[in-house]
Amino acid sequence: MNQEALQRAIASLKFVDIFINESTSKLAEGFDPKFDVRSESLIFQTKNLVTSSAVIEGGEDEDSFILFRVTSELGIRIFCKDDKVTDTDEPDVLAMIEATMHADYEISDKSITEDQPALDEFALNNVSYHVWPYWREYVTSQLMRMNMPKVILPMFLRPSNQN
C-alpha cells in the first residue's frame, strides 16, 4: 500500500453518498426457511470486490460538481453446514443476496483527478470501510424479508482485490 498516495486522496475526498445500483436476492427452489430443518445449521460465504472507479463532472456554473465514484460488488451465499460435498462439488446454495453499490466522494482539490495512483489506493483501501456498514444492514433486512434466520456478518471485510 502506498501510504503517501492514500493520504493525498483522503485529504481531497469527502464521502457524500452511497446507493445500490443493482441487487438480487433469492431462495433456492423448494427451500422454505420457515419449515426446512437445514435452516438451523447455516454457514455463509461473502463477496466484497471493488470493481471500478471514475471521476464524474457535471452541472453548470453554481450547480457544477465533480465526484469520485467507486463501484463495489458485494454478495452473500448461504449453505447448510451439514451438506455432504466432495472436493469437486459445492454445497447447494440455499439463499443468495448480491448487490452493486456506488460510493460517491466530493472532490475538494481538483488536482487529485490527475493522481490515478492516489485514487486507486483510496478505492482499494478506504471505500469498503464506508460501504460495508450499509451492506450489512441491507443483508440483515433482506434476510428478514426472506424469512431467513439472522446471519451476523463480520464488522468489516477487506475487499478480496485489495492491495
Buried (B, 14 or more C-beta within 10 A) or exposed (E): EBEEBBEBBBEBBEBEEBEEEEBEBEBBEEBEBEEBEBBEEBEBEBBBBBEEBEBEEEEEEEEEEBBBBBBBBBBBBBBBEEBEEEEEEEBEBBBBBBBBBBBBBBBEEEEBBEBEEBBBBBBBBBBBEBBBEBBBEBBBEBBEEBEBBEBEBEEEBEBEEBE
